[in-house]
Amino acid sequence: MGGTQDVIQAMLDSLPTDPGDRGTRRARLADFLGDLVAELPVGTELPAERTLAEHFSVARMTVREAVDGLVARGLVERVPRRGSFVAQPRFVHTRHLVSYDDDMRARGLEPGGRKVSARVRTASAATARALGIAPGDRYLDLVRLRTADGLPMAITRSQLSLDRFPGLERNEFTTVSMHEVLEREWGVRAASHEQRVRVASVTGTDAQLLEVEPGALVFDMSGESRDRAGEVIEVARSLYRADRYEIVLRTEFGS
């Protein structure tokens, strides 16, 4: 037990002492938790919300929302009256995927959206592993609200390397999809996309953006896009309104 606690304490001690602004503190918390669950064995209890809130100078609700994100991705499990623990990996069912724009048009809806935020950050160890870049490299943390017939449908959070796509943070993504921009300006086209889907509840700013009540159910989809060479283009997580979106799985049998 002492060994894992030593790992946690060492990771906390390695963080900068300057808390920074609210956005910086939230980002450091998210990076820390991502690195932590990657380092610790299954079943390890995470630090208490109060401990994390004090260390990162954030509200306990901010810590809870960050842990909720890990729960939604299947990386952490909450046990009532006990705490939050590193989760056992889940089995995954795969299906054929299409782009958001094509998906909406196939449903008879007009896709649209707007950029909510675009922040340039430096990659933690966990983010660097996910994007295939070096720790400390710059990446874009992009948040977009996706609409269908002008109404909120999903929130997508994307992470992309800015060494590979310099200046991407200046694009507004109002008339064309992000992947159309990547193909037009950098000649990069996605050849595959792997996605995992879970059901989760939405709170805070996400609920406001989706125009739903806090606690409403959403489809939580996380995954990555790769080019033909197998290089990661984008790591993304999307929250789809479960009251407006459905997932259809089709199986075809041979004669």
Backbone hydrogen bonds in HBPLUS format (Angstrom, degrees):
<---DONOR---> <-ACCEPTOR-->    atom                        ^
c    i                          cat <-CA-CA->   ^        H-A-AA   ^      H-
h    n   atom  resd res      DA  || num        DHA   H-A  angle D-A-AA Bond
n    s   type  num  typ     dist DA aas  dist angle  dist       angle   num
A0005-GLN N   A0001-MET O   3.16 MM   4  6.45 163.4  2.19 154.2 159.3     1
A0006-ASP N   A0002-GLY O   2.83 MM   4  5.98 146.6  1.94 146.7 156.1     2
A0007-VAL N   A0003-GLY O   3.05 MM   4  6.37 148.3  2.16 143.2 151.5     3
A0008-ILE N   A0004-THR O   2.99 MM   4  6.31 161.2  2.02 151.0 155.1     4
A0009-GLN N   A0005-GLN O   2.91 MM   4  6.10 166.3  1.93 149.4 153.2     5
A0010-ALA N   A0006-ASP O   2.87 MM   4  5.97 157.8  1.92 145.8 152.3     6
A0011-MET N   A0007-VAL O   3.00 MM   4  6.23 153.7  2.08 148.1 154.8     7
A0012-LEU N   A0008-ILE O   2.98 MM   4  6.28 154.9  2.05 149.8 156.9     8
A0013-ASP N   A0009-GLN O   2.84 MM   4  6.04 161.4  1.88 152.2 157.4     9
A0014-SER N   A0010-ALA O   3.09 MM   4  6.21 132.1  2.33 136.3 147.6    10
A0015-LEU N   A0012-LEU O   3.18 MM   3  5.61 163.2  2.21 112.4 117.6    11
A0025-ARG N   A0021-ASP O   2.94 MM   4  6.22 158.2  1.98 156.2 162.8    12
A0026-ARG N   A0022-ARG O   2.97 MM   4  6.23 161.1  2.01 153.1 157.8    13
A0027-ALA N   A0023-GLY O   3.01 MM   4  6.20 157.6  2.07 144.9 151.1    14
A0028-ARG N   A0024-THR O   2.91 MM   4  6.12 158.4  1.95 149.9 155.6    15
A0029-LEU N   A0025-ARG O   2.96 MM   4  6.17 155.7  2.02 146.7 153.4    16
A0030-ALA N   A0026-ARG O   2.97 MM   4  6.24 163.4  1.99 151.0 154.9    17
A0031-ASP N   A0027-ALA O   2.91 MM   4  6.11 163.4  1.94 151.4 156.1    18
A0032-PHE N   A0028-ARG O   2.86 MM   4  5.98 159.3  1.90 146.6 152.8    19
A0033-LEU N   A0029-LEU O   2.97 MM   4  6.21 167.0  1.99 156.4 158.8    20
A0034-GLY N   A0030-ALA O   3.00 MM   4  6.17 158.8  2.05 147.2 153.4    21
A0035-ASP N   A0031-ASP O   2.93 MM   4  6.15 160.8  1.96 151.9 156.7    22
A0036-LEU N   A0032-PHE O   2.81 MM   4  5.96 152.2  1.88 147.4 156.5    23
A0037-VAL N   A0033-LEU O   3.05 MM   4  6.26 169.4  2.06 156.8 155.9    24
A0039-GLU N   A0035-ASP O   3.12 MM   4  6.34 132.3  2.35 141.6 153.6    25
A0039-GLU N   A0036-LEU O   3.03 MM   3  5.22 135.2  2.24 101.7 114.0    26
A0040-LEU N   A0036-LEU O   3.02 MM   4  6.17 152.8  2.09 159.4 166.6    27
A0044-THR N   A0041-PRO O   3.21 MM   3  5.95 154.7  2.28 143.0 143.0    28
A0043-GLY N   A0086-VAL O   2.85 MM  43  5.09 167.9  1.87 135.8 140.0    29
A0086-VAL N   A0044-THR O   2.90 MM  42  5.41 155.0  1.97 146.2 152.3    30
A0046-LEU N   A0084-SER O   2.78 MM  38  5.68 167.9  1.80 158.1 160.2    31
A0052-LEU N   A0048-ALA O   3.10 MM   4  6.45 163.8  2.13 159.3 162.9    32
A0053-ALA N   A0049-GLU O   2.82 MM   4  5.97 161.6  1.85 154.2 160.1    33
A0054-GLU N   A0050-ARG O   2.99 MM   4  6.14 161.1  2.03 150.1 154.2    34
A0055-HIS N   A0051-THR O   3.02 MM   4  6.18 159.3  2.06 146.8 153.0    35
A0056-PHE N   A0052-LEU O   2.95 MM   4  6.03 162.7  1.98 154.7 158.0    36
A0057-SER N   A0053-ALA O   2.94 MM   4  5.63 110.4  2.43 133.3 147.6    37
A0058-VAL N   A0053-ALA O   3.04 MM   5  4.96 155.5  2.11 137.7 144.4    38
A0062-THR N   A0059-ALA O   2.99 MM   3  5.23 127.4  2.27 101.3 114.7    39
A0063-VAL N   A0059-ALA O   3.28 MM   4  6.77 151.4  2.36 146.1 153.5    40
A0064-ARG N   A0060-ARG O   2.87 MM   4  6.17 158.9  1.91 149.5 155.7    41
A0065-GLU N   A0061-MET O   2.92 MM   4  6.14 156.7  1.97 147.0 152.5    42
A0066-ALA N   A0062-THR O   3.05 MM   4  6.28 153.1  2.12 142.9 150.2    43
A0067-VAL N   A0063-VAL O   2.92 MM   4  6.23 160.8  1.96 156.2 160.9    44
A0068-ASP N   A0064-ARG O   2.78 MM   4  5.98 151.9  1.86 145.7 154.8    45
A0069-GLY N   A0065-GLU O   3.05 MM   4  6.32 143.4  2.19 140.3 148.7    46
A0070-LEU N   A0067-VAL O   2.99 MM   3  5.10 120.4  2.35  98.7 113.6    47
A0071-VAL N   A0067-VAL O   2.89 MM   4  6.25 152.1  1.97 151.9 160.8    48
A0072-ALA N   A0068-ASP O   2.83 MM   4  6.07 157.8  1.88 150.7 156.3    49
A0073-ARG N   A0069-GLY O   3.18 MM   4  6.38 137.6  2.37 133.9 144.2    50
A0075-LEU N   A0070-LEU O   2.92 MM   5  5.24 148.9  2.02 164.8 158.5    51
A0074-GLY N   A0071-VAL O   2.98 MM   3  5.09 156.7  2.04 104.9 112.1    52
A0087-ALA N   A0075-LEU O   2.90 MM  12  5.20 174.6  1.90 125.0 126.3    53
A0077-GLU N   A0085-PHE O   2.76 MM   8  5.26 162.2  1.79 155.9 162.1    54
A0085-PHE N   A0077-GLU O   2.84 MM   8  5.26 165.2  1.86 149.0 153.3    55
A0079-VAL N   A0083-GLY O   2.82 MM   4  5.47 172.6  1.83 173.5 176.1    56
A0082-ARG N   A0079-VAL O   2.97 MM   3  5.44 154.7  2.04 141.2 140.5    57
A0083-GLY N   A0079-VAL O   3.08 MM   4  5.47 168.1  2.10 151.8 153.9    58
A0103-ASP N   A0099-SER O   2.83 MM   4  5.95 155.3  1.89 148.9 156.8    59
A0104-MET N   A0100-TYR O   2.89 MM   4  6.15 163.2  1.92 158.6 161.4    60
A0105-ARG N   A0101-ASP O   3.02 MM   4  6.23 166.0  2.04 151.7 155.7    61
A0106-ALA N   A0102-ASP O   2.93 MM   4  6.03 151.7  2.01 145.3 153.0    62
A0107-ARG N   A0104-MET O   2.99 MM   3  5.12 137.0  2.18  98.9 111.5    63
A0109-LEU N   A0104-MET O   2.92 MM   5  5.13 163.3  1.95 145.8 142.6    64
A0108-GLY N   A0105-ARG O   2.96 MM   3  4.95 160.2  2.00 105.1 109.9    65
A0149-ASP N   A0110-GLU O   2.83 MM  39  4.87 165.0  1.85 135.7 140.4    66
A0112-GLY N   A0147-THR O   3.12 MM  35  4.89 139.5  2.29 132.9 128.1    67
A0147-THR N   A0112-GLY O   2.88 MM  35  4.89 175.6  1.89 120.5 121.6    68
A0114-ARG N   A0145-LEU O   3.03 MM  31  5.49 146.9  2.14 145.1 155.4    69
A0145-LEU N   A0114-ARG O   2.94 MM  31  5.49 158.5  1.99 161.7 167.1    70
A0116-VAL N   A0143-VAL O   2.77 MM  27  5.34 157.4  1.82 144.2 149.9    71
A0117-SER N   A0143-VAL O   3.27 MM  26  5.20 159.0  2.32 135.3 137.0    72
A0143-VAL N   A0117-SER O   2.93 MM  26  5.20 173.2  1.94 150.7 150.6    73
A0119-ARG N   A0141-ASP O   3.03 MM  22  5.12 167.2  2.04 140.9 139.2    74
A0141-ASP N   A0119-ARG O   2.80 MM  22  5.12 169.4  1.81 158.5 162.1    75
A0121-ARG N   A0139-TYR O   2.94 MM  18  5.49 170.5  1.94 163.9 166.5    76
A0139-TYR N   A0121-ARG O   2.86 MM  18  5.49 153.1  1.93 149.3 155.3    77
A0123-ALA N   A0137-ASP O   2.81 MM  14  5.45 156.7  1.87 151.0 158.1    78
A0136-GLY N   A0123-ALA O   2.78 MM  13  4.80 156.4  1.84 131.7 139.9    79
A0128-ALA N   A0124-SER O   2.88 MM   4  5.95 160.5  1.91 149.6 155.7    80
A0129-ARG N   A0125-ALA O   3.02 MM   4  6.22 156.1  2.08 145.2 150.9    81
A0130-ALA N   A0126-ALA O   3.10 MM   4  6.35 160.0  2.14 146.9 152.2    82
A0131-LEU N   A0127-THR O   2.97 MM   4  6.19 155.5  2.03 153.5 159.4    83
A0132-GLY N   A0128-ALA O   2.83 MM   4  5.67 123.7  2.15 141.9 155.4    84
A0133-ILE N   A0128-ALA O   2.99 MM   5  4.82 151.7  2.08 135.4 140.7    85
A0137-ASP N   A0134-ALA O   2.98 MM   3  5.61 161.3  2.02 143.0 144.4    86
A0162-LEU N   A0138-ARG O   3.20 MM  24  5.69 167.8  2.21 127.4 129.7    87
A0140-LEU N   A0160-LEU O   2.72 MM  20  5.22 162.3  1.75 158.1 162.2    88
A0160-LEU N   A0140-LEU O   3.13 MM  20  5.22 148.3  2.23 135.0 144.6    89
A0142-LEU N   A0158-SER O   2.81 MM  16  5.04 161.1  1.84 158.3 160.4    90
A0158-SER N   A0142-LEU O   2.72 MM  16  5.04 160.8  1.75 152.8 158.2    91
A0144-ARG N   A0156-THR O   2.86 MM  12  5.28 161.2  1.90 152.4 158.8    92
A0156-THR N   A0144-ARG O   2.87 MM  12  5.28 166.4  1.89 156.3 160.9    93
A0146-ARG N   A0154-ALA O   2.68 MM   8  4.98 169.9  1.69 154.1 156.3    94
A0153-MET N   A0146-ARG O   2.84 MM   7  5.67 162.3  1.87 158.9 154.1    95
A0154-ALA N   A0146-ARG O   3.12 MM   8  4.98 163.6  2.14 135.6 137.0    96
A0148-ALA N   A0151-LEU O   2.88 MM   3  5.35 152.6  1.95 146.3 153.2    97
A0151-LEU N   A0148-ALA O   3.13 MM   3  5.35 169.4  2.14 112.7 114.8    98
A0241-ARG N   A0153-MET O   2.99 MM  88  5.73 165.5  2.02 162.1 164.8    99
A0155-ILE N   A0239-LEU O   3.01 MM  84  5.21 145.2  2.13 132.5 142.7   100
A0239-LEU N   A0155-ILE O   2.83 MM  84  5.21 150.4  1.92 144.8 154.7   101
A0157-ARG N   A0237-ARG O   2.79 MM  80  5.24 166.8  1.81 153.3 157.4   102
A0237-ARG N   A0157-ARG O   2.87 MM  80  5.24 144.6  2.00 140.8 152.4   103
A0159-GLN N   A0235-VAL O   2.79 MM  76  5.22 145.0  1.91 151.3 162.7   104
A0235-VAL N   A0159-GLN O   3.10 MM  76  5.22 160.4  2.14 145.7 151.9   105
A0165-PHE N   A0161-SER O   3.06 MM   4  6.20 145.8  2.18 131.6 141.9   106
A0168-LEU N   A0165-PHE O   3.24 MM   3  5.74 155.9  2.30 138.2 137.1   107
A0170-ARG N   A0167-GLY O   3.08 MM   3  5.78 165.1  2.11 120.6 125.1   108
A0171-ASN N   A0168-LEU O   3.12 MM   3  5.67 165.4  2.15 118.2 122.6   109
A0180-GLU N   A0177-SER O   3.19 MM   3  5.23 127.4  2.48  96.1 109.4   110
A0181-VAL N   A0177-SER O   3.19 MM   4  6.57 150.8  2.28 146.0 153.6   111
A0181-VAL N   A0178-MET O   3.08 MM   3  5.10 117.3  2.49  94.5 109.5   112
A0182-LEU N   A0178-MET O   2.98 MM   4  6.36 155.2  2.05 149.8 156.6   113
A0183-GLU N   A0179-HIS O   3.04 MM   4  6.18 153.9  2.11 140.0 146.4   114
A0184-ARG N   A0180-GLU O   2.91 MM   4  6.03 161.0  1.94 148.0 153.7   115
A0185-GLU N   A0181-VAL O   2.91 MM   4  5.88 170.8  1.92 155.4 157.8   116
A0186-TRP N   A0182-LEU O   2.99 MM   4  5.37 146.3  2.11 128.0 137.5   117
A0188-VAL N   A0182-LEU O   3.27 MM   6  5.57 168.7  2.28 123.7 120.7   118
A0187-GLY N   A0183-GLU O   3.02 MM   4  4.27 130.9  2.27 109.0 115.9   119
A0191-ALA N   A0226-ARG O   2.76 MM  35  5.97 165.7  1.78 150.1 154.9   120
A0192-SER N   A0226-ARG O   3.22 MM  34  5.42 151.4  2.30 150.1 149.2   121
A0226-ARG N   A0192-SER O   2.95 MM  34  5.42 160.8  1.98 149.1 152.8   122
A0194-GLU N   A0224-GLU O   3.05 MM  30  5.64 153.3  2.12 161.9 163.5   123
A0224-GLU N   A0194-GLU O   3.03 MM  30  5.64 140.2  2.20 146.5 158.6   124
A0196-ARG N   A0222-SER O   2.73 MM  26  5.33 159.0  1.77 152.8 159.2   125
A0222-SER N   A0196-ARG O   2.95 MM  26  5.33 152.7  2.02 147.8 155.0   126
A0198-ARG N   A0220-ASP O   2.93 MM  22  5.12 149.8  2.02 135.9 145.8   127
A0220-ASP N   A0198-ARG O   2.72 MM  22  5.12 164.2  1.74 154.0 157.7   128
A0200-ALA N   A0218-VAL O   2.98 MM  18  5.44 165.0  2.00 155.4 159.5   129
A0218-VAL N   A0200-ALA O   2.79 MM  18  5.44 156.4  1.85 155.2 157.2   130
A0202-VAL N   A0216-ALA O   2.94 MM  14  5.65 147.3  2.05 151.1 160.9   131
A0215-GLY N   A0202-VAL O   2.65 MM  13  5.18 172.4  1.66 164.8 166.2   132
A0207-ALA N   A0203-THR O   3.32 MM   4  5.04 155.7  2.38 107.9 111.9   133
A0208-GLN N   A0204-GLY O   3.26 MM   4  6.64 153.9  2.33 146.0 153.5   134
A0209-LEU N   A0205-THR O   2.89 MM   4  6.17 162.2  1.92 157.6 161.6   135
A0210-LEU N   A0206-ASP O   2.99 MM   4  6.18 158.3  2.04 149.6 155.4   136
A0211-GLU N   A0207-ALA O   2.92 MM   4  5.88 112.3  2.39 133.3 149.7   137
A0212-VAL N   A0207-ALA O   3.03 MM   5  5.25 167.4  2.04 148.8 152.7   138
A0211-GLU N   A0208-GLN O   3.11 MM   3  4.91 145.0  2.24  94.5 105.1   139
A0216-ALA N   A0213-GLU O   2.99 MM   3  5.65 149.2  2.09 147.1 146.8   140
A0242-ALA N   A0217-LEU O   3.34 MM  25  5.77 160.9  2.38 134.9 133.0   141
A0219-PHE N   A0240-TYR O   2.83 MM  21  4.98 153.3  1.90 141.5 148.9   142
A0240-TYR N   A0219-PHE O   2.89 MM  21  4.98 164.9  1.91 143.6 147.2   143
A0221-MET N   A0238-SER O   2.78 MM  17  5.07 168.4  1.80 158.9 161.3   144
A0238-SER N   A0221-MET O   2.64 MM  17  5.07 162.3  1.67 153.9 159.8   145
A0223-GLY N   A0236-ALA O   2.92 MM  13  5.60 160.0  1.96 159.4 161.6   146
A0236-ALA N   A0223-GLY O   2.94 MM  13  5.60 167.5  1.95 151.7 156.0   147
A0225-SER N   A0234-GLU O   2.86 MM   9  5.22 155.7  1.92 147.7 155.1   148
A0233-ILE N   A0225-SER O   2.75 MM   8  5.42 174.3  1.76 146.1 148.1   149
A0227-ASP N   A0231-GLU O   2.98 MM   4  5.55 152.2  2.06 149.9 156.4   150
A0230-GLY N   A0227-ASP O   2.92 MM   3  5.29 160.3  1.95 114.0 119.9   151
A0244-ARG N   A0241-ARG O   3.20 MM   3  5.48 157.6  2.25 105.5 112.3   152
A0245-TYR N   A0241-ARG O   2.99 MM   4  5.95 131.6  2.23 148.1 161.5   153
